[in-house]
Amino acid sequence: VETDRGFWILDHKSDVTDDREGRFGIYLPQLRCYSDLVRKAFPGRPVLGVGIHWISYGDVNLLPEGGQA
């Protein structure tokens, strides 16, 4: 997602899990890889953070850049 301030990397997942925060941690390396690629493709435009849209729950977990999962 591109905003005036920079990019948010959102991945859409259809997992069914009782531990979305734990599953977020499993997907975090993948999200950080996407973030690195966007930084390289758009130098000078920051990546503000990453997130997962849990399709089955209609929920989103966000992690601002520099945050810990």
Buried (B, 14 or more C-beta within 10 A) or exposed (E): EEEEEBBBBBBEBEBEBEEBEEBBEEBBEEBBEBBEEBBEEEEEBEBBBBBBBBEEBEEEBBBEBEEEB
